[in-house]
């Protein structure tokens, strides 16, 4: 049996990647720092995965698993040294802390074999391969760096499966259970692999991978953000409540269509495939069983307003491809509104403008549209009225092109 190391036994580690590796015939060793979780995984050698939909669920047993502590460098490094594949799902802020164990594991591996090793980076973080490569190489000798370049593939992935925060009710009879949606496809960077590409259930190697990364960030994450920020604006708690608002769903779909048009122009991808993806996403957003909240999806507004993230990044992509990002700008304005509210700042044009100038680095034409919608939000405008204003702006943009 092939050996896989899953660094991180949290929602994505157990709820997605580790499960798919197990179902693809690997024995999966989780590396984590939660003692009770490690103890239970070793004691049981399995855990339940629950696929949830509205009013229904299916339980699947994930087998052939064990765990070691990330605080035990010797044990963690030995697992990595003997693995056939490694994956990480620890969160962007934790990558630098797991690097020493991974580097020591690679060092031991180089002494044992010249076989390649691929590391799937399941972090949903732009340029995570470059960041991880720099972290690892800082701890290596020149000779080890040369071997690293030849033998180790750092493979970016696009995590599309939605895994909500696990509630006590979800794991009432088994603390190891993870509840997830049924969607389980894993796009990966085809060009980043060293040696043969492994056969993993529902893994989709794709080139150029930049398309998939931007599709996830500028369609999935951006559309989710539209629902979250407008939902919060009108007082909704859950994403499914926001999606069930006719005006919000139309704004969200049009924002996603704006990104779609820009992406298809940028990469020469057929529009039909992306249209189906948008329809599927909007249906998945309605899944009540996930219990996903507007607050969770909308948190960390400052990061989501950064130049390359889901809102401003999508708007900039649109402008560079001749698409007017009017509906995306509604979400950006709602994020600004939310940020000021959460940080106890007055809702003024001056504060909103200062926030955008400081964080977004957006060009003036994008900031102007965002500010127009922010003023509407500040004055209590309804989503229905925002939708009408967006339609008028869209018509103006089309007239300008003609």
LUMKOL-640709 format. One record per atom (N, C-alpha, C, O): x, z, y; residue in one letter. Coordinates in steps of 0.001 Angstrom, whole numbers, plus 500000, padded with zeros to 6 digits. Example, Ala and Ser with C-alpha at 12.3 -4.5 7.8 and 13.67 -1.06 7.14 Angstrom:
513190507800494310a;512300507800495500a;513200507800496700a;514236508465496681a;512850507080497750s;513670507140498940s;512900507870500030s;513409508039501138s;
! end
This chain:
500847500000498804x;500000500000500000x;500886500000501250x;501884500717501308x;500518499200502240x;501254499140503499x;501009500405504314x;499958501036504200x;501994500768505141x;501900501980505957x;501722501630507435x;502424500778507978x;500767502308508067x;500548502139509498x;500677503498510181x;500293504525509621x;501211503490511377x;501254504690512205x;500342504469513395x;500490503494514132x;499393505384513578x;498486505343514716x;498840506513515627x;498496507660515341x;499533506210516730x;499963507264517654x;498801507583518590x;498497506816519504x;498166508710518354x;496971509103519099x;495775509102518172x;495371508050517678x;495197510285517927x;494058510399517003x;492778510724517758x;491917511446517256x;492658510190518960x;491472510434519770x;490382509409519514x;490278508849518423x;489563509171520547x;488398508297520387x;488768506877519980x;488147506314519079x;489773506289520632x;490182504926520275x;491018504932519009x;490865504050518164x;491903505917518861x;492754505991517674x;491949506103516401x;492140505309515481x;491041507081516325x;490207507236515126x;489001506311515166x;488591505762514143x;488427506143516376x;487169505408516463x;487295503908516426x;486286503213516307x;488515503378516526x;488666501923516555x;489891501460515758x;489752500930514656x;491092501660516319x;492281501031515746x;492635501618514386x;492863500876513430x;492684502940514292x;493005503563513011x;492017503173511931x;492397502937510784x;490742503105512303x;489709502712511335x;489921501285510856x;489802501007509663x;490237500372511779x;490429498975511379x;491679498799510523x;491698497975509608x;492714499566510815x;493915499499509978x;493610499993508571x;494042499381507594x;492872501092508455x;492494501611507144x;491640500600506378x;491852500367505188x;490678500009507074x;489787499044506423x;490505497739506070x;489989496923505306x;491709497552506639x;492497496353506339x;493532496601505245x;494369495740504974x;493477497778504615x;494336498056503477x;495568498886503757x;496426499020502885x;495681499447504946x;496833500277505292x;496545501750505000x;495406502204505106x;497584502480504633x;497521503931504693x;497910504311506118x;498962503900506608x;497074505085506774x;497245505354508199x;497693506796508427x;497020507743508021x;498828506940509074x;499303508252509497x;499077508387511001x;499640507634511795x;498257509344511376x;498016509618512793x;499086510572513307x;499457511528512626x;499575510306514508x;500461511249515190x;499715511782516396x;499262511017517248x;499590513098516465x;498850513715517562x;499447515103517814x;500343515539517091x;498953515782518829x;499477517114519144x;498409518196519040x;498651519341519423x;497222517846518522x;496148518825518360x;496248519446516965x;495929518778515981x;496679520698516856x;496935521295515532x;495733521282514590x;495880520961513411x;494550521626515092x;493381521690514221x;492977520301513723x;492568520140512574x;493094519314514589x;492797517942514185x;493767517484513101x;493353516871512117x;495041517776513274x;496050517407512275x;495765518103510950x;495836517484509888x;495444519390511018x;495167520148509793x;493981519561509029x;494034519409507809x;492918519236509753x;491722518708509089x;491973517325508472x;491532517049507356x;492678516469509201x;492960515141508654x;493784515243507377x;493536514508506421x;494748516135507353x;495576516312506153x;494796516955505018x;494990516606503854x;493915517892505349x;493139518580504318x;492127517648503659x;491891517729502453x;491524516753504469x;490444515917503945x;490891514510503570x;490317513902502667x;491904513987504246x;492391512646503920x;491397511545504220x;491534510423503732x;490411511861505011x;489350510907505371x;488596511450506572x;488761512612506944x;487766510605507181x;486892511078508260x;485726510107508416x;485845508938508050x;484593510577508957x;483433509703509123x;483450508969510463x;483786509543511498x;483088507710510421x;482918506889511624x;481444506515511693x;480892505989510727x;480804506781512828x;479376506479512975x;479196505341513967x;479570505449515135x;478615504244513478x;478299503090514328x;476880503278514847x;475925503301514071x;476746503414516170x;475452503778516737x;474847502621517526x;475535501901518250x;473542502471517360x;472747501544518177x;471498502301518607x;471273503432518177x;470691501680519450x;469470502343519908x;468591502729518728x;468060501865518031x;468439504032518509x;467525504522517494x;468018504392516068x;467243504624515139x;469273504032515854x;469751503836514489x;471254504083514446x;471920504083515481x;471780504291513248x;473218504435513083x;473596504139511633x;472756504142510733x;474877503887511442x;475421503680510096x;476712504478509978x;477593504370510832x;476826505276508927x;478031506064508697x;478980505330507764x;478572504816506723x;480246505288508147x;481293504664507342x;482388505698507110x;482746506447508019x;482913505734505901x;483991506674505595x;485336505966505708x;485574504954505049x;486204506506506541x;487551505960506709x;488494506785505835x;488621507996506015x;489146506124504895x;489951506820503895x;491437506499504049x;491841505729504920x;492241507117503173x;493694506900503139x;494341507218504491x;495080506408505051x;494045508416504996x;494631508842506265x;495298510206506099x;494897511015505262x;496311510438506908x;496912511760507040x;497422511882508468x;497154511011509295x;498153512949508767x;498572513164510155x;499842513994510209x;500114514800509319x;500617513785511269x;501777514617511571x;501724514994513044x;501042514349513841x;502439516027513387x;502452516490514775x;503454515711515606x;504584515477515178x;503033515314516789x;503947514667517711x;505009515622518230x;506012515191518799x;504792516920518037x;505792517908518438x;506910518049517404x;507931518687517660x;506702517445516235x;507719517445515171x;508435516092515214x;508048515154514517x;509469516004516028x;510162514725516234x;510676514136514938x;510586512926514730x;511215514972514063x;511781514478512808x;510708513799511953x;510915512692511455x;509564514466511786x;508490513905510966x;507903512650511607x;507665511654510924x;507669512700512929x;507093511542513619x;508030510349513559x;507591509229513298x;509318510574513797x;510292509477513777x;510406508871512389x;510524507653512258x;510373509701511345x;510455509174509981x;509264508289509648x;509419507262508987x;508063508685510105x;506869507862509871x;507026506495510539x;506725505464509937x;507492506496511763x;507668505246512511x;508734504382511855x;508579503164511767x;509819505005511391x;510919504256510779x;510485503512509526x;511025502451509214x;509510504063508805x;509096503449507535x;507786502687507629x;507267502225506612x;507243502548508827x;505940501898508994x;506033500383508897x;507064499776509186x;504913499795508480x;504797498335508493x;504193497853509806x;504382496702510200x;503474498732510474x;502938498442511801x;502672499769512508x;502357500774511870x;502804499757513832x;502551500946514650x;501554500562515739x;501563499433516228x;500701501504516112x;499789501295517244x;499783502550518095x;499983503652517586x;499552502386519393x;499430503531520296x;498075503496520985x;497581502434521364x;497483504678521139x;496260504833521935x;496271506253522469x;495520507110522003x;497117506490523439x;497322507843523960x;496944507977525431x;496879509088525958x;496697506865526088x;496435506891527517x;497692506606528306x;498789507007527917x;497527505913529411x;498676505444530194x;499602506572530618x;500822506409530614x;499029507716530984x;499851508814531501x;500692509494530433x;501638510213530756x;500359509276529157x;501085509947528071x;502175509078527454x;502942509562526622x;502262507819527838x;503213506912527191x;504649507415527278x;505390507353526297x;505037507903528426x;506429508340528582x;506747509546527705x;507905509779527360x;505717510311527344x;505951511499526520x;506101511164525038x;506730511916524293x;505526510039524605x;505671509659523198x;506884508761522977x;507267508511521834x;507490508276524057x;508619507347523947x;509806507926523175x;510382507204522361x;510206509185523380x;511349509693522618x;511152509627521106x;512077509267520378x;509957509972520628x;509697509899519186x;509738508466518680x;510290508189517615x;509145507550519457x;509155506144519044x;510586505610519041x;510984504902518117x;511347505943520059x;512733505467520138x;513565506000518971x;514348505259518376x;513399507273518645x;514138507838517508x;513697507186516203x;514518506948515317x;512406506899516083x;511927506207514890x;512532504825514756x;512916504420513659x;512624504090515865x;513234502755515837x;514724502852515509x;515262502027514771x;515372503850516056x;516809504042515788x;517049504227514283x;517959503625513714x;516230505058513656x;516351505276512211x;515997504012511435x;516603503715510405x;515030503287511929x;514623502054511256x;515749501025511291x;516015500365510286x;516410500883512435x;517508499919512556x;518608500209511543x;519304499294511103x;518767501466511175x;519803501842510207x;519392501524508774x;520243501425507890x;518100501365508544x;517589501163507181x;517268499712506852x;517442499271505715x;516797498969507858x;516316497609507578x;516406496743508827x;516421497240509954x;516465495435508595x;516411494521509727x;515035493850509830x;514857492881510568x;514053494392509064x;512686493849509099x;512055494119510464x;512261495188511038x;511291493165510986x;510664493368512301x;509563494422512249x;509009494697511185x;509254494998513384x;508157495952513510x;507367495608514764x;507933495438515844x;506049495507514607x;505186495242515757x;504424496504516140x;503900497217515284x;504373496763517445x;503682497942517981x;502513497456518831x;502716496847519881x;501297497723518379x;500095497349519127x;499863498386520220x;499683499568519927x;499865497954521469x;499689498854522613x;498224498813523045x;497795497897523747x;497472499814522617x;496023499827522824x;495672500758523982x;494996501771523799x;496138500401525163x;496065501299526314x;495226500763527467x;494966501490528427x;494796499496527390x;494039498900528504x;494721499162529843x;494118499668530790x;496004498797529883x;496810499047531072x;497585497775531397x;498282497258530524x;497494497255532611x;498209496023532955x;499712496163532728x;500326497157533116x;500290495145532090x;501742495072531860x;502274496291531111x;503395496739531351x;501451496827530195x;501885497994529426x;503083497665528550x;503889498548528254x;503215496404528127x;504375496020527311x;505676496157528107x;506688496611527573x;505645495769529370x;506837495873530213x;507174497337530467x;508336497739530408x;506148498124530748x;506358499551531010x;506940500237529785x;507889501014529894x;506374499950528620x;506847500592527393x;508259500134527039x;509080500932526585x;508534498869527244x;509876498349526954x;510925499067527816x;512001499419527333x;510602499273529069x;511536499964529959x;511737501417529544x;512859501923529555x;510649502081529180x;510753503469528714x;511684503575527507x;512566504433527461x;511473502686526528x;512246502753525285x;513713502404525524x;514612503098525050x;513941501327526258x;515320500875526450x;516170501864527250x;517391501908527101x;515515502652528095x;516254503668528846x;516936504675527915x;517942505281528282x;516387504851526713x;516894505842525766x;517794505221524697x;518210505911523766x;518099503928524820x;518869503229523792x;520260502849524274x;520517502748525474x;521147502642523315x;522467502093523611x;522347500579523762x;521306500002523449x;523393499947524234x;523380498487524377x;523147497806523034x;522401496830522946x;523784498322521995x;523614497731520661x;522171497884520193x;521603496952519623x;521575499047520428x;520190499266520021x;519236498385520819x;518236497909520281x;519531498167522074x;518682497290522888x;518682495870522352x;517644495209522340x;519823495405521915x;519920494056521347x;519077493952520076x;518375492961519872x;519149494976519222x;518339494974517998x;516855495078518329x;516015494450517685x;516550495879519342x;515160496020519774x;514594494654520173x;513493494298519752x;515320493902520966x;514854492593521428x;514604491635520271x;513693490809520328x;515407491747519226x;515285490842518083x;514178491255517114x;513545490402516492x;513947492559516987x;513149493030515857x;511833493711516212x;511000493921515330x;511624494060517472x;510429494841517819x;509518494034518736x;509938493558519790x;508275493890518319x;507269493226519138x;506362494250519799x;505730495056519116x;506296494224521121x;505356495076521862x;504150494211522210x;504229493325523062x;503044494480521542x;501896493569521554x;500761494162522395x;500176495182522030x;500461493522523506x;499321493958524308x;498021493654523574x;497921492670522841x;497034494509523780x;495712494319523181x;494651494452524270x;494931494913525376x;493447494045523941x;492317494209524850x;491248495005524116x;490623494502523182x;491037496254524541x;490104497149523855x;488713496960524437x;488435497379525561x;487840496322523660x;486491496052524125x;485453497009523569x;484369497145524136x;485774497683522453x;484786498598521869x;484546499773522806x;485491500372523320x;483278500096523024x;482928501230523885x;482784502488523030x;481967502558522112x;483603503469523367x;483594504754522658x;483293505830523695x;484136506103524549x;482118506447523643x;481765507432524679x;482504508746524472x;483136508966523439x;482414509607525465x;482891510974525289x;482088511614524163x;480857511576524169x;482788512199523200x;482097512763522046x;481492514128522414x;482189515019522901x;480195514269522171x;479499515513522473x;479490516416521237x;479703515934520125x;479247517713521415x;479151518609520246x;478088518156519258x;478237518355518052x;477011517546519762x;475947517075518865x;476427515955517961x;476004515863516808x;477311515099518474x;477800513961517692x;478631514399516488x;478674513710515469x;479288515551516616x;480170516005515536x;479732517353514982x;480551518127514488x;478432517627515067x;477924518949514708x;478297519361513292x;478690520507513072x;478185518454512326x;478456518816510937x;479831518380510458x;480209518670509323x;480598517675511318x;481960517280510950x;482769517010512219x;482540515999512882x;483701517882512570x;484480517712513803x;485333516448513832x;485808516042514892x;485528515824512670x;486345514609512631x;485547513349512961x;486127512287513187x;484223513463512991x;483399512275513223x;483627511710514627x;483776512444515603x;483649510363514687x;483672509669515968x;482493508712515993x;482279507968515036x;481722508720517081x;480596507800517248x;481027506660518167x;481579506887519244x;480764505430517725x;481183504250518481x;480092503195518392x;479180503293517572x;480198502183519249x;479293501043519115x;479785500145517980x;480911500295517506x;478930499204517543x;479285498335516420x;480358497316516781x;481179496965515934x;480368496843518002x;481339495823518413x;482750496286518069x;483133497412518387x;483525495414517415x;484837495862516971x;485922494806516967x;486865494911516183x;485825493785517820x;486855492754517855x;488057493223518673x;487910493926519672x;489255492817518228x;490491493255518873x;491354492052519236x;492162491613518417x;491203491506520446x;492099490433520889x;493507490994521120x;493671492081521674x;494521490229520683x;495917490661520838x;496756489476521317x;496361488317521186x;497918489797521874x;498824488776522406x;499566488088521262x;500506488646520697x;499145486899520933x;499714486150519814x;501211485917519982x;501955485953519002x;501654485682521196x;503053485311521440x;504014486496521384x;505230486303521402x;503483487725521317x;504348488901521389x;504829489388520023x;505729490225519946x;504237488873518949x;504604489358517617x;506008488907517226x;506455487821517596x;506689489762516471x;507955489403515828x;507688489250514336x;507088490125513712x;508137488135513770x;507856487877512362x;506423487433512171x;505787486935513100x;505914487615510953x;504550487195510631x;503520488075511336x;503723489277511503x;502427487465511740x;501331488222512337x;500556488897511212x;500089488215510301x;500408490220511253x;499715490919510157x;498235490570510105x;497632490187511108x;497668490709508925x;496243490436508729x;495478491746508906x;495504492618508037x;494807491867510028x;494045493072510347x;492614492664510665x;492375491717511414x;491681493383510091x;490261493088510239x;489862492954511707x;490124493844512516x;489227491829512039x;488678491549513367x;489725491484514477x;489376491540515656x;490989491369514119x;492031491168515128x;492120489679515453x;492170488842514552x;492139489357516742x;492131487966517192x;493404487678517976x;493474488020519156x;494421487057517362x;495616486665518124x;495269485515519069x;494644484539518653x;495668485623520331x;495268484632521332x;496424484327522273x;497216485204522617x;496502483072522678x;497504482647523655x;496878481582524562x;496234480663524056x;497049481677525887x;497754482731526631x;496907483990526751x;495716483922527054x;497530485134526513x;496770486377526425x;496286486873527788x;495375487697527860x;496886486379528856x;496446486770530188x;494964486542530399x;494318487289531134x;494416485508529756x;492987485241529881x;492174486404529343x;491243486868530002x;492518486888528132x;491760487987527537x;491896489276528338x;490926490017528496x;493095489544528841x;493291490753529638x;492422490725530894x;491792491721531251x;492401489570531556x;491602489460532773x;490114489416532465x;489304489924533241x;489746488811531336x;488335488811530954x;487837490234530747x;486743490584531189x;488644491057530071x;488254492456529840x;488140493217531161x;487164493932531390x;489144493059532028x;489186493844533261x;488191493337534295x;487494494128534930x;488124492011534465x;487355491448535570x;485921491077535198x;485122490759536079x;485581491112533901x;484189490886533501x;483606492165532892x;482625492705533404x;484208492649531801x;483688493853531143x;483797495078532053x;482783495674532419x;485027495454532419x;485212496660533229x;484570496546534603x;483987497506535108x;484679495371535202x;484086495187536525x;482564495281536445x;481948495955537272x;481938494611535454x;480487494675535296x;480002496093535027x;478963496518535534x;480772496816534220x;480470498218533952x;480501499020535252x;479643499871535486x;481497498741536093x;481638499456537366x;480467499171538301x;479998500072538996x;479990497927538324x;478819497591539148x;477651498501538770x;477017499112539630x;477380498578537460x;476265499399536978x;476481500871537318x;475549501566537723x;477725501342537150x;478018502756537396x;477834503130538859x;477147504104539165x;478437502370539766x;478416502757541183x;477037502573541809x;476617503384542634x;476337501517541424x;474977501362541945x;474036502370541292x;473097502849541928x;474288502694540012x;473501503725539358x;473678505073540045x;472706505786540294x;474926505416540348x;475191506667541063x;474538506660542446x;474038507684542910x;474548505515543086x;473985505387544439x;472490505707544454x;471991506318545398x;471777505290543400x;470328505548543371x;469976506795542564x;468799507120542402x;471009507506542049x;470747508772541377x;470582508706539881x;470082509660539284x;470984507612539245x;470911507519537789x;472022508343537146x;473099508509537718x;471748508850535961x;472748509604535204x;473474508709534214x;474698508766534102x;472726507883533496x;473295507089532403x;473400505614532765x;472629505094533571x;474377504954532146x;474557503521532352x;473316502753531931x;472907501819532621x;472708503130530812x;471535502377530360x;470393502467531361x;469581501547531453x;470316503572532121x;469282503687533159x;469551502694534280x;468631502036534768x;470813502585534689x;471164501638535747x;470897500204535303x;470381499396536076x;471247499889534059x;471057498526533552x;469580498171533458x;469210497003533571x;468748499165533255x;467307498907533166x;466647498720534531x;465449498449534613x;467433498866535606x;466940498566536944x;467121497064537178x;468239496553537122x;466024496367537438x;466064494899537520x;467032494406538588x;467725493411538376x;467092495077539718x;467968494629540802x;469439494861540457x;470289494014540733x;469732496012539851x;471120496297539482x;471609495327538418x;472736494840538504x;470791495041537425x;471231494145536351x;471482492737536894x;472393492052536429x;470687492302537869x;470904490977538452x;472192490961539275x;472955489997539221x;472429492028540034x;473684492109540793x;474874492126539846x;475860491425540072x;474786492932538774x;475885493024537806x;476145491677537141x;477294491254537013x;475085491011536723x;475289489719536042x;475900488696536992x;476785487936536600x;475438488675538229x;475999487712539174x;477455488021539507x;478252487107539713x;477803489302539562x;479206489671539772x;480060489192538603x;481160488673538796x;479547489370537396x;480272488927536202x;480391487402536162x;481401486860535713x;479358486729536633x;479396485264536684x;480428484774537706x;481080483752537495x;480568485499538792x;481601485136539770x;482987485206539137x;483794484289539292x;483262486306538419x;484542486424537720x;484692485344536659x;485768484771536489x;483611485072535952x;483648484053534910x;484050482697535480x;484905482004534928x;483427482336536577x;483731481037537191x;485203480959537594x;485862479941537379x;485708482038538177x;487112482057538599x;488054481996537398x;489040481260537420x;487752482766536352x;488604482778535154x;488629481419534463x;489684480947534038x;487473480804534359x;487401479502533681x;488161478440534467x;488776477556533870x;488128478513535781x;488919477578536592x;490415477861536429x;491226476938536350x;490768479151536381x;492177479541536293x;492811479120534967x;493953478664534933x;492050479278533867x;492625479061532531x;492082477822531816x;492512477520530703x;491157477110532429x;490615475919531789x;489816476228530535x;489803475437529593x;489143477386530519x;488367477830529364x;486921477364529518x;486389477400530628x;486262476924528426x;484859476514528516x;483961477657528986x;484086478788528518x;483071477354529899x;482187478371530460x;481236478934529413x;480888480113529472x;480808478116528460x;479804478541527476x;480223479791526729x;479417480705526555x;481495479849526274x;481969481004525509x;481885482286526334x;481506483336525816x;482232482203527601x;482237483391528449x;480799483799528807x;480506484987528947x;479911482817528952x;478502483123529203x;477923483964528070x;477229484951528314x;478213483568526826x;477730484334525675x;478300485753525706x;477604486711525369x;479558485884526109x;480202487190526182x;479506488073527216x;479293489260526968x;479153487514528359x;478462488282529406x;477102488768528912x;476740489928529109x;476357487877528271x;475041488272527745x;475180489392526717x;474384490330526693x;476201489280525870x;476438490312524856x;476799491644525511x;476313492694525090x;477648491605526536x;478041492824527228x;476837493527527864x;476674494739527725x;476010492768528551x;474861493369529226x;473906494010528225x;473283495033528512x;473800493402527059x;472981494009525998x;473643495295525500x;472961496295525277x;474960495277525324x;475676496469524857x;475606497607525874x;475594498778525495x;475560497271527148x;475456498303528177x;474143499092528069x;474060500215528566x;473124498519527430x;471822499187527313x;471756500175526159x;470725500815525953x;472842500310525403x;472853501152524201x;472728502634524577x;473705503260524988x;471530503182524434x;471279504584524774x;472069505536523888x;472469506615524325x;472290505134522644x;472942506019521680x;474363506378522096x;474890507401521659x;474991505558522931x;476344505859523386x;476348507012524389x;477357507698524552x;475221507217525055x;475137508307526023x;476156508194527140x;476591509208527687x;476544506968527488x;477599506774528487x;477051507019529884x;476003506484530245x;477752507823530669x;477253508205531985x;477856507355533104x;478966506838532985x;477105507227534178x;477602506527535368x;478810507259535938x;479740506633536446x;478794508572535854x;479909509360536395x;481199509076535636x;482257508931536248x;481122508992534283x;482332508721533501x;482879507336533813x;484074507177534065x;482007506335533797x;482448504964534031x;482950504789535465x;483847503985535718x;482371505542536397x;482732505369537798x;483821506290538306x;484184506218539480x;484357507161537450x;485347508112537959x;486662507421538302x;486916506294537877x;487488508111539072x;488783507597539523x;488587506350540393x;489131505283540108x;487802506513541454x;487504505384542342x;488767504817542988x;488866503612543219x;489719505683543274x;490929505203543942x;491662504174543070x;492106503139543565x;491782504468541776x;492445503512540870x;491654502213540785x;492237501130540734x;490338502320540771x;489510501136540575x;489416500272541824x;488895499158541777x;489922500788542940x;489980499992544171x;491388499471544458x;491642498923545531x;492291499638543512x;493666499174543719x;493734497647543648x;492817497015543121x;494798497051544166x;494869495587544336x;494650494760543080x;494074493675543149x;495109495267541911x;495007494469540689x;493945494978539739x;493814494455538632x;493183495982540138x;492196496547539220x;490876495780539285x;490784494735539929x;489856496313538608x;488637495553538294x;487850495030539489x;487222493976539386x;487863495727540610x;487039495317541747x;487796494401542702x;487404493253542908x;488867494902543276x;489637494090544220x;490358492962543494x;490449491847544007x;490870493250542302x;491547492204541529x;490622491051541204x;491008489886541305x;489383491380540807x;488402490332540508x;488054489540541764x;487941488315541716x;487884490237542889x;487562489551544147x;488689488610544560x;488437487489545002x;489929489068544418x;491082488225544780x;491182487007543868x;491493485909544330x;490920487197542572x;490937486064541648x;489887485035542060x;490139483831542007x;488721485506542466x;487657484599542901x;488099483786544117x;487977482562544137x;488610484477545121x;489014483786546346x;490095482746546063x;490067481650546622x;491047483089545196x;492138482145544895x;491663480938544108x;492361479927544030x;490463481044543518x;489911479913542773x;488672479322543431x;487887478632542782x;488500479596544720x;487412478975545472x;486033479510545173x;485041478805545359x;485951480756544709x;484657481380544407x;484435482531545391x;485345483323545636x;483243482623545946x;482950483698546896x;482501484957546138x;481493484914545433x;483228486072546270x;482932487273545475x;481903488196546124x;482178489377546335x;480745487677546434x;479797488486547197x;479217489632546365x;479064490743546872x;478892489373545088x;478305490429544263x;479363491442543826x;479068492630543695x;480575490986543603x;481674491910543302x;481897492834544493x;482211494012544323x;481733492294545700x;481937493089546907x;480899494194547057x;481180495224547669x;479707493996546508x;478707495067546515x;479243496263545727x;479151497405546176x;479809495986544539x;480356497068543709x;481527497752544398x;481657498976544345x;482382496962545045x;483521497545545762x;483030498443546897x;483575499524547121x;482014497997547600x;481446498806548688x;480840500100548140x;480980501167548737x;480166499984546995x;479574501175546376x;480654502139545895x;480457503354545917x;481801501599545458x;482923502450545052x;483508503175546258x;483861504350546168x;483610502474547387x;484079503101548621x;483120504226549022x;483546505332549353x;481847503928548988x;480822504923549325x;480956506153548434x;480895507284548915x;481137505930547144x;481267507028546182x;482544507836546435x;482535509065546364x;483628507136546726x;484909507811546966x;484811508760548156x;485269509900548084x;484222508295549238x;484082509144550427x;483183510342550129x;483445511456550583x;482129510100549363x;481210511179548999x;481915512233548156x;481780513429548415x;482671511792547142x;483353512728546245x;484450513520546955x;484763514645546567x;485025512927547988x;486118513578548691x;485678514246550000x;486489514561550871x;484360514445550098x;483772515158551237x;484206514579552580x;484466515309553537x;484279513224552629x;484590512559553889x;483318511970554477x;482411511579553742x;483252511908555768x;482068511352556436x;481921509877556109x;482904509143556006x;480657509456555945x;480373508049555682x;480393507296557007x;479366507131557665x;481587506844557380x;481739506080558618x;482490504795558320x;483242504706557350x;482276503809559167x;482994502542559016x;484496502754559127x;485273502094558437x;484901503666559986x;486335503929560188x;486969504484558916x;488056504059558525x;486299505423558277x;486833506000557033x;486853504974555909x;487803504918555128x;485811504170555829x;485758503140554790x;486851502103554998x;487534501710554052x;487009501668556221x;488044500675556547x;489430501238556254x;490278500536555704x;489665502485556611x;490969503107556366x;491257503204554878x;492385502968554444x;490235503552554091x;490410503647552636x;490788502294552045x;491723502201551249x;490075501257552427x;490360499919551901x;491743499438552323x;492465498842551524x;492107499689553553x;493415499252554050x;494541499968553321x;495582499375553036x;494330501239553022x;495371502050552396x;495516501748550914x;496632501699550397x;494393501545550220x;494419501452548758x;494387500022548244x;495151499667547347x;493507499198548808x;493191497914548167x;494181496795548441x;494381495921547598x;494803496816549620x;495679495717550024x;494957494369549953x;495582493329549750x;493641494403550122x;492854493179550043x;492994492369551323x;493193492939552395x;492892491042551224x;492934490220552438x;491716490491553313x;490698491003552846x;491835490146554562x;490787490451555542x;489434489867555157x;488396490485555393x;489447488669554560x;488156488036554246x;487378488823553199x;486149488865553244x;488088489451552252x;487418490262551240x;486955491579551849x;485829492013551606x;487812492217552635x;487442493484553270x;486223493298554171x;485372494183554257x;486138492161554836x;484998491905555728x;483680491895554946x;482680492448555403x;483683491265553770x;482450491226552960x;482122492617552431x;480968493044552465x;483146493325551939x;482929494678551428x;482349495575552522x;481413496336552279x;482911495480553725x;482442496325554825x;481000495989555209x;480235496871555600x;480644494741555098x;479258494360555406x;478292495072554463x;477249495564554892x;478645495125553162x;477787495819552205x;477899497335552341x;476925498054552120x;479080497818552702x;479230499262552885x;478284499746553992x;477641500786553845x;478198499006555083x;477299499388556178x;475856499464555686x;475097500338556102x;475487498549554805x;474134498576554241x;473925499831553399x;472887500485553498x;474918500168552567x;474811501365551735x;474742502618552602x;473972503537552322x;475545502644553643x;475574503799554545x;474217504021555208x;473851505145555550x;473492502939555380x;472176503022556018x;471036503157555010x;469863503077555374x;471395503366553728x;470368503624552715x;469680502396552167x;468577502498551630x;470301501241552287x;469694500000551802x;469495500045550286x;470356500544549561x;468380499535549815x;468079499532548379x;468844498421547654x;469265497453548287x;469033498549546320x;469640497459545553x;468892496138545700x;469504495070545671x;467576496206545858x;466798494973546036x;467215494253547314x;467366493031547326x;467398495013548385x;467820494417549660x;469264493918549579x;469590492866550128x;470127494671548897x;471513494224548703x;471547492885547976x;472325491994548315x;470701492767546988x;470624491520546217x;470216490353547105x;470758489255546979x;469258490588548009x;468807489528548919x;469930489135549880x;470138487950550141x;470653490124550405x;471765489825551321x;472848489035550592x;473414488092551145x;473134489423549351x;474150488712548565x;473745487263548338x;474580486360548405x;472477487046548072x;471996485682547865x;472174484854549129x;472585483696549058x;471871485432550277x;472045484713551546x;473516484393551802x;473854483296552248x;474388485363551516x;475829485136551698x;476339484048550760x;477181483229551127x;475817484063549561x;476224483043548579x;475817481652549054x;476570480688548912x;474624481564549616x;474158480283550146x;475030479827551311x;475335478641551443x;475428480778552152x;476310480443553272x;477640479905552763x;478174478931553294x;478167480550551731x;479460480118551171x;479354478720550587x;480255477900550763x;478248478445549887x;478059477106549309x;477897476071550399x;478390474950550268x;477210476428551479x;477044475501552612x;478380475180553244x;478635474036553621x;479251476201553366x;480572475994553951x;481397475024553115x;482144474203553646x;481243475137551771x;482013474243550879x;481535472819551038x;482340471890551090x;480184472636551119x;479613471290551284x;479999470723552631x;479618469600552961x;
! end
